[in-house]
Amino acid sequence: MNDVYEIAPVEGGKAGGMARVATLRNRLLEENPHVITTLSGDFVSPSLIGTLTYQGEKIAGKQMVEVMNALGVDYVVPGNHEYDIKEDEHLKRIAESDFQWITTNCFHKVDGKIVPWEQNGKPFPDHVIYSIDGVDIAFFGSTVPFNKKEYVSYTDKYESVKATYEKLKDEAEVFIGITHLEEDMDDSLATYFVPELDLILGGHDHVNMKHQYGDVIMTKADANAKTVYVHRVSYNKATGKTTIQSELVSIDETIAEDPTVKKVVDKWVNISNESMANMGYQPDEIVMVTKDTLDGRESSIRYKPTNYPIMTAESFLFVAPEADLAIFNSGSIRLDDILTGTITEYDILRSFPFGGGISLVDLQGDVVERVLETGTITNIGIGGYLQLANAEKRNDGWYIKGEKLSASKTYKMALPQFVMGGGEANLEFLKNYQNQSQNPDSFKEVKNDVRDIIMAYFRQLPQGN
Ligand SMILES: [Zn+2]
């Protein structure tokens, strides 16, 4: 599996859930004692539970490590989201892991020095060998160097894997990559750098796929364990040939939950439910039923206009119809997944773990234009990339509510208070206009919090479409 942030089922209980994955693993163990369970990166963050505090400490992925330990995960590579949390939190998560961390290209930066990450006092290995009946299977992989935190250092994501292969090529019979790379990077790895790999267990992309690059099979499952890939690998000692049968398995209501893992999952779900109840939310309450796919993946929302954050901007106009336009910073959505079917309060809370209110500000057209240009062009690829409602760029410039923007006219703009306060890169200048803004406590009966606003907006949309 890959990219798992949610320990319990999603889509109103229909899809995913680590206790169901455990049941599948137990079934496979009955078929063959040599079951190897891997998670190809992105598990300690993001999640709503991870943002909460328990016993005086931020949870920060502890819930997931506990569940992965109970499930019996064997090997992981770090994903970019592993470095969302603070250095000391990251070190604690490694120390708590019963599974083996592997990397060829991620290193720890301590006082300016680059050293290997350590688990139980030993450096992370660049590979592990699993032996069955004299046949050695080598696992090794790399991570996309996207999350450039102060405490992390990366070497080349391709060359590091190639160098490890060169070292192992006479030692092992089967070569399996566990990677956290973008799809085209897995293609490059398999096509140009290590075409001798038998299989790549990929991650980072959140939608299932299977490709064949030359002799290399590459698969990724859906995020949050909505599916997992099962690969049955056999090696013929006489011919030296490896055969792989790959099956995408849906993790759904037809699979019972393993009671041992469920107990651990429930412990953390109860902690988070209690915390949500204290904030006045009911996690299981349905907000909307939709056939649409709401795209909250970072690879979409930080790069291009996308339905979920656009609907968020539209929700601001729903509660504040006096505004001429609304802007929303994509970085406030921390879902990194898609939502579909039954959307609950929990889904909205996990999409917007930081919450926060919105402001209404009166700005002159030239300033509005600067905000829009900066937010949609300069900020492509970062959290400050803006999604818009009632603002559109045409060939001859910006239009607000269908009318050409006038530099001297004053517009009322709705936007998150975080952005208004200068919290987003390249938009810091907005804080100079705070005296022209209002921050109401509520909009009629809707509390001024992005989570309440979007829930109110979704509830009144046509349902089931
Ligand atoms: Zn990732």
Boltz pocket constraint, residues with backbone or C-beta under 6 A from the ligand:
constraints:
  - pocket:
      binder: B
      contacts: [[A, 41], [A, 42], [A, 79], [A, 80], [A, 81], [A, 180], [A, 203], [A, 204], [A, 205]]
      max_distance: 6.0
